[in-house]
Amino acid sequence: MMRRQSLMYDILRGEFFFFLFFTFFSFSSGLGYIWMDQKKTWRFRFMHYFCLLGGGIWSLLFTVVGLVCCAHLVWLDYSI
């Protein structure tokens, strides 16, 4: 039981750092492309939206996967 709880906290910690990394990466890249977009070309606009939306989707995906894993571990603890 203690092993599962430490595993749950490890998953939560890793999931939180993934969330922070992808959120920071996506928004910093998106803001960088906004700042560099002096000529208003379609390529810079595409990269801006790709970074913002792609990073947001990855952050959401890792958050959901981490929470599902933790909920499954909690369910296993209470089912035993």
N, CA, C and O atoms as a Tinker XYZ file with bonds, in Angstrom:
   320  protein
     1  N      0.822000   -1.194000    0.000000    73     2
     2  CA     0.000000    0.000000    0.000000    64     1     3
     3  C      0.868000    1.260000    0.000000    63     2     4     5
     4  O      0.568000    2.214000   -0.718000    81     3
     5  N      1.918000    1.273000    0.781000    73     3     6
     6  CA     2.809000    2.439000    0.789000    64     5     7
     7  C      3.526000    2.577000   -0.551000    63     6     8     9
     8  O      3.801000    3.687000   -1.007000    81     7
     9  N      3.822000    1.443000   -1.171000    73     7    10
    10  CA     4.502000    1.499000   -2.465000    64     9    11
    11  C      3.609000    2.138000   -3.525000    63    10    12    13
    12  O      4.078000    2.908000   -4.364000    81    11
    13  N      2.309000    1.807000   -3.479000    73    11    14
    14  CA     1.382000    2.402000   -4.443000    64    13    15
    15  C      1.228000    3.903000   -4.203000    63    14    16    17
    16  O      1.125000    4.677000   -5.155000    81    15
    17  N      1.213000    4.311000   -2.944000    73    15    18
    18  CA     1.078000    5.741000   -2.662000    64    17    19
    19  C      2.307000    6.505000   -3.136000    63    18    20    21
    20  O      2.175000    7.604000   -3.676000    81    19
    21  N      3.503000    5.943000   -2.946000    73    19    22
    22  CA     4.694000    6.634000   -3.434000    64    21    23
    23  C      4.709000    6.663000   -4.961000    63    22    24    25
    24  O      5.170000    7.635000   -5.560000    81    23
    25  N      4.201000    5.594000   -5.594000    73    23    26
    26  CA     4.101000    5.584000   -7.059000    64    25    27
    27  C      3.107000    6.633000   -7.534000    63    26    28    29
    28  O      3.335000    7.298000   -8.544000    81    27
    29  N      2.004000    6.782000   -6.806000    73    27    30
    30  CA     1.009000    7.785000   -7.171000    64    29    31
    31  C      1.604000    9.193000   -7.074000    63    30    32    33
    32  O      1.377000   10.029000   -7.949000    81    31
    33  N      2.367000    9.450000   -6.006000    73    31    34
    34  CA     2.977000   10.770000   -5.873000    64    33    35
    35  C      4.046000   10.998000   -6.936000    63    34    36    37
    36  O      4.214000   12.122000   -7.408000    81    35
    37  N      4.772000    9.949000   -7.320000    73    35    38
    38  CA     5.754000   10.086000   -8.395000    64    37    39
    39  C      5.079000   10.404000   -9.715000    63    38    40    41
    40  O      5.574000   11.224000  -10.487000    81    39
    41  N      3.945000    9.757000   -9.980000    73    39    42
    42  CA     3.213000   10.043000  -11.216000    64    41    43
    43  C      2.685000   11.468000  -11.199000    63    42    44    45
    44  O      2.772000   12.175000  -12.203000    81    43
    45  N      2.138000   11.896000  -10.064000    73    43    46
    46  CA     1.632000   13.272000   -9.978000    64    45    47
    47  C      2.753000   14.293000  -10.161000    63    46    48    49
    48  O      2.571000   15.306000  -10.835000    81    47
    49  N      3.905000   14.025000   -9.561000    73    47    50
    50  CA     5.026000   14.953000   -9.682000    64    49    51
    51  C      5.513000   15.015000  -11.133000    63    50    52    53
    52  O      5.744000   16.100000  -11.667000    81    51
    53  N      5.666000   13.858000  -11.763000    73    51    54
    54  CA     6.110000   13.836000  -13.158000    64    53    55
    55  C      5.109000   14.474000  -14.091000    63    54    56    57
    56  O      5.486000   15.187000  -15.022000    81    55
    57  N      3.832000   14.223000  -13.849000    73    55    58
    58  CA     2.779000   14.802000  -14.679000    64    57    59
    59  C      2.752000   16.321000  -14.527000    63    58    60    61
    60  O      2.519000   17.037000  -15.500000    81    59
    61  N      2.988000   16.815000  -13.313000    73    59    62
    62  CA     3.010000   18.255000  -13.082000    64    61    63
    63  C      4.185000   18.908000  -13.814000    63    62    64    65
    64  O      4.028000   19.984000  -14.392000    81    63
    65  N      5.370000   18.265000  -13.797000    73    63    66
    66  CA     6.511000   18.844000  -14.495000    64    65    67
    67  C      6.343000   18.789000  -16.003000    63    66    68    69
    68  O      6.765000   19.710000  -16.703000    81    67
    69  N      5.724000   17.711000  -16.526000    73    67    70
    70  CA     5.412000   17.678000  -17.951000    64    69    71
    71  C      4.469000   18.802000  -18.317000    63    70    72    73
    72  O      4.649000   19.463000  -19.340000    81    71
    73  N      3.454000   19.026000  -17.479000    73    71    74
    74  CA     2.495000   20.097000  -17.721000    64    73    75
    75  C      3.196000   21.452000  -17.749000    63    74    76    77
    76  O      2.949000   22.266000  -18.639000    81    75
    77  N      4.075000   21.693000  -16.766000    73    75    78
    78  CA     4.797000   22.959000  -16.738000    64    77    79
    79  C      5.714000   23.121000  -17.940000    63    78    80    81
    80  O      5.786000   24.199000  -18.529000    81    79
    81  N      6.423000   22.040000  -18.310000    73    79    82
    82  CA     7.356000   22.120000  -19.428000    64    81    83
    83  C      6.636000   22.425000  -20.732000    63    82    84    85
    84  O      7.027000   23.342000  -21.454000    81    83
    85  N      5.578000   21.661000  -21.045000    73    83    86
    86  CA     4.893000   21.882000  -22.314000    64    85    87
    87  C      4.154000   23.206000  -22.340000    63    86    88    89
    88  O      4.088000   23.856000  -23.383000    81    87
    89  N      3.594000   23.617000  -21.201000    73    87    90
    90  CA     2.926000   24.915000  -21.167000    64    89    91
    91  C      3.928000   26.040000  -21.386000    63    90    92    93
    92  O      3.679000   26.948000  -22.178000    81    91
    93  N      5.062000   25.986000  -20.687000    73    91    94
    94  CA     6.082000   27.021000  -20.855000    64    93    95
    95  C      6.632000   27.015000  -22.273000    63    94    96    97
    96  O      6.800000   28.075000  -22.875000    81    95
    97  N      6.914000   25.834000  -22.814000    73    95    98
    98  CA     7.466000   25.739000  -24.167000    64    97    99
    99  C      6.490000   26.279000  -25.202000    63    98   100   101
   100  O      6.886000   27.035000  -26.089000    81    99
   101  N      5.233000   25.905000  -25.099000    73    99   102
   102  CA     4.274000   26.330000  -26.110000    64   101   103
   103  C      4.035000   27.834000  -26.055000    63   102   104   105
   104  O      4.014000   28.497000  -27.092000    81   103
   105  N      3.856000   28.373000  -24.861000    73   103   106
   106  CA     3.558000   29.798000  -24.776000    64   105   107
   107  C      4.789000   30.656000  -25.060000    63   106   108   109
   108  O      4.666000   31.733000  -25.643000    81   107
   109  N      5.965000   30.197000  -24.658000    73   107   110
   110  CA     7.158000   30.978000  -24.986000    64   109   111
   111  C      7.427000   30.938000  -26.479000    63   110   112   113
   112  O      7.836000   31.944000  -27.057000    81   111
   113  N      7.204000   29.794000  -27.117000    73   111   114
   114  CA     7.388000   29.726000  -28.570000    64   113   115
   115  C      6.354000   30.576000  -29.286000    63   114   116   117
   116  O      6.670000   31.293000  -30.235000    81   115
   117  N      5.112000   30.487000  -28.819000    73   115   118
   118  CA     4.061000   31.289000  -29.446000    64   117   119
   119  C      4.310000   32.776000  -29.284000    63   118   120   121
   120  O      4.123000   33.543000  -30.228000    81   119
   121  N      4.730000   33.192000  -28.096000    73   119   122
   122  CA     5.026000   34.616000  -27.888000    64   121   123
   123  C      6.257000   35.038000  -28.675000    63   122   124   125
   124  O      6.332000   36.169000  -29.156000    81   123
   125  N      7.223000   34.134000  -28.810000    73   123   126
   126  CA     8.393000   34.445000  -29.637000    64   125   127
   127  C      8.023000   34.659000  -31.086000    63   126   128   129
   128  O      8.562000   35.552000  -31.740000    81   127
   129  N      7.108000   33.850000  -31.597000    73   127   130
   130  CA     6.686000   34.034000  -32.983000    64   129   131
   131  C      5.848000   35.284000  -33.157000    63   130   132   133
   132  O      5.893000   35.905000  -34.219000    81   131
   133  N      5.083000   35.672000  -32.145000    73   131   134
   134  CA     4.357000   36.942000  -32.225000    64   133   135
   135  C      5.361000   38.095000  -32.300000    63   134   136   137
   136  O      5.196000   39.021000  -33.094000    81   135
   137  N      6.405000   38.029000  -31.464000    73   135   138
   138  CA     7.398000   39.101000  -31.427000    64   137   139
   139  C      8.183000   39.161000  -32.735000    63   138   140   141
   140  O      8.520000   40.251000  -33.197000    81   139
   141  N      8.481000   38.004000  -33.343000    73   139   142
   142  CA     9.258000   37.971000  -34.584000    64   141   143
   143  C      8.414000   38.263000  -35.813000    63   142   144   145
   144  O      8.957000   38.478000  -36.897000    81   143
   145  N      7.094000   38.274000  -35.664000    73   143   146
   146  CA     6.208000   38.403000  -36.821000    64   145   147
   147  C      6.111000   39.860000  -37.259000    63   146   148   149
   148  O      5.063000   40.492000  -37.122000    81   147
   149  N      7.208000   40.382000  -37.785000    73   147   150
   150  CA     7.212000   41.766000  -38.249000    64   149   151
   151  C      6.548000   41.906000  -39.621000    63   150   152   153
   152  O      5.895000   42.912000  -39.898000    81   151
   153  N      6.717000   40.897000  -40.475000    73   151   154
   154  CA     6.191000   40.989000  -41.838000    64   153   155
   155  C      4.786000   40.420000  -41.972000    63   154   156   157
   156  O      4.177000   40.524000  -43.036000    81   155
   157  N      4.270000   39.825000  -40.917000    73   155   158
   158  CA     2.924000   39.235000  -40.906000    64   157   159
   159  C      2.773000   38.171000  -41.998000    63   158   160   161
   160  O      1.776000   38.151000  -42.719000    81   159
   161  N      3.749000   37.309000  -42.110000    73   159   162
   162  CA     3.674000   36.246000  -43.110000    64   161   163
   163  C      2.823000   35.097000  -42.579000    63   162   164   165
   164  O      2.643000   34.958000  -41.369000    81   163
   165  N      2.306000   34.287000  -43.476000    73   163   166
   166  CA     1.450000   33.174000  -43.073000    64   165   167
   167  C      2.259000   32.110000  -42.333000    63   166   168   169
   168  O      1.716000   31.397000  -41.490000    81   167
   169  N      3.544000   31.999000  -42.641000    73   167   170
   170  CA     4.372000   30.984000  -41.996000    64   169   171
   171  C      4.543000   31.274000  -40.504000    63   170   172   173
   172  O      4.465000   30.365000  -39.678000    81   171
   173  N      4.772000   32.528000  -40.168000    73   171   174
   174  CA     4.917000   32.878000  -38.761000    64   173   175
   175  C      3.591000   32.736000  -38.019000    63   174   176   177
   176  O      3.566000   32.304000  -36.867000    81   175
   177  N      2.490000   33.098000  -38.675000    73   175   178
   178  CA     1.187000   32.944000  -38.030000    64   177   179
   179  C      0.874000   31.471000  -37.787000    63   178   180   181
   180  O      0.354000   31.101000  -36.733000    81   179
   181  N      1.198000   30.630000  -38.780000    73   179   182
   182  CA     0.963000   29.194000  -38.622000    64   181   183
   183  C      1.783000   28.637000  -37.466000    63   182   184   185
   184  O      1.263000   27.862000  -36.664000    81   183
   185  N      3.057000   29.019000  -37.366000    73   183   186
   186  CA     3.910000   28.518000  -36.287000    64   185   187
   187  C      3.429000   29.025000  -34.928000    63   186   188   189
   188  O      3.497000   28.309000  -33.930000    81   187
   189  N      2.950000   30.254000  -34.901000    73   187   190
   190  CA     2.426000   30.805000  -33.649000    64   189   191
   191  C      1.238000   29.983000  -33.158000    63   190   192   193
   192  O      1.213000   29.549000  -32.006000    81   191
   193  N      0.255000   29.769000  -34.032000    73   191   194
   194  CA    -0.912000   29.004000  -33.611000    64   193   195
   195  C     -0.573000   27.541000  -33.361000    63   194   196   197
   196  O     -1.149000   26.917000  -32.470000    81   195
   197  N      0.352000   26.990000  -34.135000    73   195   198
   198  CA     0.766000   25.604000  -33.935000    64   197   199
   199  C      1.403000   25.422000  -32.558000    63   198   200   201
   200  O      1.114000   24.447000  -31.864000    81   199
   201  N      2.263000   26.352000  -32.166000    73   199   202
   202  CA     2.913000   26.246000  -30.854000    64   201   203
   203  C      1.917000   26.421000  -29.725000    63   202   204   205
   204  O      1.954000   25.672000  -28.748000    81   203
   205  N      1.038000   27.384000  -29.839000    73   203   206
   206  CA     0.073000   27.614000  -28.767000    64   205   207
   207  C     -0.917000   26.458000  -28.641000    63   206   208   209
   208  O     -1.148000   25.949000  -27.544000    81   207
   209  N     -1.497000   26.047000  -29.767000    73   207   210
   210  CA    -2.490000   24.980000  -29.708000    64   209   211
   211  C     -1.852000   23.627000  -29.447000    63   210   212   213
   212  O     -2.375000   22.833000  -28.666000    81   211
   213  N     -0.715000   23.356000  -30.102000    73   211   214
   214  CA    -0.045000   22.073000  -29.904000    64   213   215
   215  C      0.435000   21.899000  -28.480000    63   214   216   217
   216  O      0.263000   20.831000  -27.892000    81   215
   217  N      1.027000   22.922000  -27.925000    73   215   218
   218  CA     1.476000   22.839000  -26.537000    64   217   219
   219  C      0.326000   22.717000  -25.560000    63   218   220   221
   220  O      0.419000   21.993000  -24.569000    81   219
   221  N     -0.760000   23.423000  -25.836000    73   219   222
   222  CA    -1.942000   23.312000  -24.981000    64   221   223
   223  C     -2.544000   21.921000  -25.031000    63   222   224   225
   224  O     -2.964000   21.386000  -24.005000    81   223
   225  N     -2.591000   21.329000  -26.225000    73   223   226
   226  CA    -3.146000   19.979000  -26.363000    64   225   227
   227  C     -2.257000   18.964000  -25.651000    63   226   228   229
   228  O     -2.762000   18.079000  -24.961000    81   227
   229  N     -0.920000   19.084000  -25.813000    73   227   230
   230  CA    -0.015000   18.159000  -25.117000    64   229   231
   231  C     -0.131000   18.301000  -23.610000    63   230   232   233
   232  O     -0.129000   17.303000  -22.888000    81   231
   233  N     -0.233000   19.545000  -23.126000    73   231   234
   234  CA    -0.374000   19.763000  -21.682000    64   233   235
   235  C     -1.654000   19.122000  -21.161000    63   234   236   237
   236  O     -1.653000   18.473000  -20.115000    81   235
   237  N     -2.734000   19.307000  -21.893000    73   235   238
   238  CA    -4.003000   18.718000  -21.489000    64   237   239
   239  C     -3.941000   17.195000  -21.520000    63   238   240   241
   240  O     -4.467000   16.532000  -20.627000    81   239
   241  N     -3.302000   16.643000  -22.539000    73   239   242
   242  CA    -3.191000   15.192000  -22.657000    64   241   243
   243  C     -2.406000   14.597000  -21.495000    63   242   244   245
   244  O     -2.835000   13.609000  -20.900000    81   243
   245  N     -1.258000   15.190000  -21.167000    73   243   246
   246  CA    -0.465000   14.676000  -20.053000    64   245   247
   247  C     -1.190000   14.846000  -18.728000    63   246   248   249
   248  O     -1.071000   13.995000  -17.847000    81   247
   249  N     -1.940000   15.932000  -18.573000    73   247   250
   250  CA    -2.701000   16.136000  -17.343000    64   249   251
   251  C     -3.771000   15.061000  -17.194000    63   250   252   253
   252  O     -3.927000   14.490000  -16.115000    81   251
   253  N     -4.506000   14.781000  -18.262000    73   251   254
   254  CA    -5.566000   13.779000  -18.202000    64   253   255
   255  C     -4.986000   12.389000  -17.956000    63   254   256   257
   256  O     -5.514000   11.632000  -17.142000    81   255
   257  N     -3.899000   12.049000  -18.660000    73   255   258
   258  CA    -3.285000   10.728000  -18.472000    64   257   259
   259  C     -2.766000   10.574000  -17.036000    63   258   260   261
   260  O     -2.950000    9.521000  -16.423000    81   259
   261  N     -2.132000   11.597000  -16.506000    73   259   262
   262  CA    -1.634000   11.530000  -15.136000    64   261   263
   263  C     -2.749000   11.396000  -14.120000    63   262   264   265
   264  O     -2.635000   10.621000  -13.171000    81   263
   265  N     -3.826000   12.142000  -14.308000    73   263   266
   266  CA    -4.943000   12.049000  -13.372000    64   265   267
   267  C     -5.652000   10.702000  -13.461000    63   266   268   269
   268  O     -6.098000   10.170000  -12.444000    81   267
   269  N     -5.760000   10.144000  -14.666000    73   267   270
   270  CA    -6.366000    8.819000  -14.812000    64   269   271
   271  C     -5.502000    7.757000  -14.137000    63   270   272   273
   272  O     -6.027000    6.861000  -13.475000    81   271
   273  N     -4.184000    7.851000  -14.299000    73   271   274
   274  CA    -3.284000    6.898000  -13.635000    64   273   275
   275  C     -3.401000    7.009000  -12.117000    63   274   276   277
   276  O     -3.441000    5.991000  -11.425000    81   275
   277  N     -3.457000    8.223000  -11.597000    73   275   278
   278  CA    -3.581000    8.394000  -10.150000    64   277   279
   279  C     -4.929000    7.909000   -9.647000    63   278   280   281
   280  O     -5.007000    7.310000   -8.574000    81   279
   281  N     -5.987000    8.158000  -10.401000    73   279   282
   282  CA    -7.309000    7.671000   -9.995000    64   281   283
   283  C     -7.334000    6.143000  -10.001000    63   282   284   285
   284  O     -7.947000    5.529000   -9.128000    81   283
   285  N     -6.678000    5.535000  -10.972000    73   283   286
   286  CA    -6.614000    4.075000  -11.018000    64   285   287
   287  C     -5.843000    3.525000   -9.816000    63   286   288   289
   288  O     -6.245000    2.517000   -9.234000    81   287
   289  N     -4.745000    4.177000   -9.443000    73   287   290
   290  CA    -3.990000    3.717000   -8.275000    64   289   291
   291  C     -4.782000    3.889000   -6.989000    63   290   292   293
   292  O     -4.721000    3.034000   -6.106000    81   291
   293  N     -5.526000    4.986000   -6.873000    73   291   294
   294  CA    -6.361000    5.188000   -5.694000    64   293   295
   295  C     -7.456000    4.128000   -5.651000    63   294   296   297
   296  O     -7.761000    3.595000   -4.584000    81   295
   297  N     -8.047000    3.820000   -6.801000    73   295   298
   298  CA    -9.072000    2.776000   -6.860000    64   297   299
   299  C     -8.496000    1.427000   -6.455000    63   298   300   301
   300  O     -9.159000    0.650000   -5.767000    81   299
   301  N     -7.258000    1.142000   -6.879000    73   299   302
   302  CA    -6.624000   -0.116000   -6.481000    64   301   303
   303  C     -6.381000   -0.161000   -4.968000    63   302   304   305
   304  O     -6.533000   -1.213000   -4.346000    81   303
   305  N     -6.006000    0.966000   -4.383000    73   303   306
   306  CA    -5.791000    1.004000   -2.931000    64   305   307
   307  C     -7.071000    0.709000   -2.168000    63   306   308   309
   308  O     -7.044000   -0.013000   -1.171000    81   307
   309  N     -8.190000    1.258000   -2.621000    73   307   310
   310  CA    -9.440000    1.075000   -1.887000    64   309   311
   311  C    -10.117000   -0.250000   -2.204000    63   310   312   313
   312  O    -10.973000   -0.703000   -1.444000    81   311
   313  N     -9.746000   -0.880000   -3.319000    73   311   314
   314  CA   -10.397000   -2.142000   -3.664000    64   313   315
   315  C     -9.763000   -3.331000   -2.953000    63   314   316   317
   316  O    -10.362000   -4.405000   -2.897000    81   315
   317  N     -8.566000   -3.157000   -2.412000    73   315   318
   318  CA    -7.883000   -4.277000   -1.740000    64   317   319
   319  C     -8.363000   -4.400000   -0.310000    63   318   320
   320  O     -7.909000   -5.281000    0.421000    81   319
